[in-house]
Amino acid sequence: MITMNKTFSILTIVAGVLSAPVAAHAASAWHEGNGNVVQFTPHHIGSQPRAEVQADTRAAREGGTLSTYQRAIPVPGKSSASPKTRAEVIEEMRTQSPEARQAYKALYGG
């Protein structure tokens, strides 16, 4: 017959066994990837306070880059030059030299 004390002990051991890998993973700079791949990520352990991480996450969410960060895709840089209008692009193509036009056709197969 299993007593209440034994049941509590068993549940405590099971909870500890199940939570140990998660705790070790979060506190370590070494992360196991697919198969035998291991990454060293020292910036994952205690480099920023919680409030700073939350502020960074909030800023990324508002800036539209949070999903990009979550997928580990590099965030495109902000262009300092203002974009050209359609009319400016068309005019640039019209005034293009024959050599530049030939190079464009060779590059893009036109």
C-alpha positions as CSV (number, residue, x, y, z in Angstrom):
1,M,0.0,0.0,0.0
2,I,1.3,3.4,-1.0
3,T,1.1,6.0,1.7
4,M,0.6,9.8,1.1
5,N,4.2,10.4,2.1
6,K,5.6,8.0,-0.5
7,T,3.3,9.5,-3.2
8,F,4.5,13.0,-2.4
9,S,8.1,11.8,-2.5
10,I,7.6,10.1,-5.9
11,L,5.8,13.2,-7.3
12,T,8.6,15.4,-6.1
13,I,11.3,13.2,-7.7
14,V,9.4,13.1,-11.0
15,A,8.9,16.9,-11.0
16,G,12.6,17.4,-10.3
17,V,13.7,15.0,-13.1
18,L,11.4,16.7,-15.6
19,S,12.4,20.2,-14.7
20,A,16.2,19.7,-14.4
21,P,17.0,19.7,-18.2
22,V,15.0,22.9,-18.7
23,A,16.7,24.7,-15.8
24,A,20.2,23.5,-16.9
25,H,19.5,24.6,-20.5
26,A,18.4,28.1,-19.5
27,A,21.3,28.7,-17.2
28,S,24.0,27.4,-19.7
29,A,25.8,29.2,-22.5
30,W,25.9,25.9,-24.4
31,H,22.8,24.9,-26.4
32,E,22.3,21.7,-28.2
33,G,20.9,22.1,-31.7
34,N,19.9,19.5,-34.3
35,G,21.7,16.2,-33.7
36,N,25.2,16.7,-32.4
37,V,25.4,20.4,-33.2
38,V,26.2,22.6,-30.1
39,Q,26.2,26.3,-30.1
40,F,28.0,28.6,-27.7
41,T,25.9,31.6,-26.9
42,P,27.3,33.5,-23.9
43,H,24.8,36.4,-24.5
44,H,22.0,34.0,-23.3
45,I,23.2,34.0,-19.7
46,G,22.5,37.0,-17.5
47,S,23.9,39.7,-19.6
48,Q,20.8,42.0,-19.4
49,P,18.4,42.6,-16.6
50,R,14.8,41.4,-17.1
51,A,13.4,45.0,-17.5
52,E,15.9,45.7,-20.3
53,V,15.0,42.4,-22.1
54,Q,11.3,43.3,-21.8
55,A,11.9,46.8,-23.2
56,D,13.9,45.3,-26.2
57,T,11.1,42.8,-26.9
58,R,8.4,45.6,-26.7
59,A,10.5,47.8,-29.1
60,A,11.0,44.9,-31.5
61,R,7.3,44.1,-31.5
62,E,6.3,47.7,-32.1
63,G,9.0,48.0,-34.8
64,G,7.8,44.9,-36.6
65,T,11.1,43.0,-36.3
66,L,10.1,40.6,-33.5
67,S,9.0,37.8,-35.9
68,T,12.2,38.3,-37.8
69,Y,14.3,37.9,-34.6
70,Q,12.2,34.8,-33.6
71,R,13.0,33.1,-36.9
72,A,16.8,34.1,-36.6
73,I,16.6,36.0,-39.9
74,P,19.0,39.0,-40.2
75,V,17.1,42.3,-39.9
76,P,17.6,44.4,-43.0
77,G,19.4,47.7,-42.4
78,K,17.6,51.0,-42.6
79,S,18.4,52.9,-45.8
80,S,19.5,56.5,-45.3
81,A,18.7,57.4,-48.9
82,S,15.2,58.3,-49.7
83,P,13.5,55.9,-52.2
84,K,13.1,57.0,-55.8
85,T,9.7,57.7,-57.3
86,R,8.4,55.7,-60.2
87,A,8.9,58.7,-62.5
88,E,12.6,59.1,-61.4
89,V,13.3,55.4,-62.1
90,I,11.7,55.6,-65.5
91,E,13.7,58.7,-66.4
92,E,16.9,57.1,-65.2
93,M,16.2,54.1,-67.5
94,R,15.5,56.4,-70.5
95,T,18.8,58.3,-70.0
96,Q,20.8,55.2,-69.6
97,S,23.8,54.7,-71.8
98,P,23.8,51.9,-74.4
99,E,26.7,50.2,-72.6
100,A,24.8,50.3,-69.3
101,R,21.6,49.0,-71.0
102,Q,23.6,46.1,-72.5
103,A,25.1,45.2,-69.2
104,Y,21.7,45.3,-67.6
105,K,20.3,43.0,-70.3
106,A,23.3,40.6,-69.9
107,L,22.8,40.6,-66.1
108,Y,19.1,40.0,-66.0
109,G,18.7,38.0,-69.2
110,G,16.6,40.5,-71.1
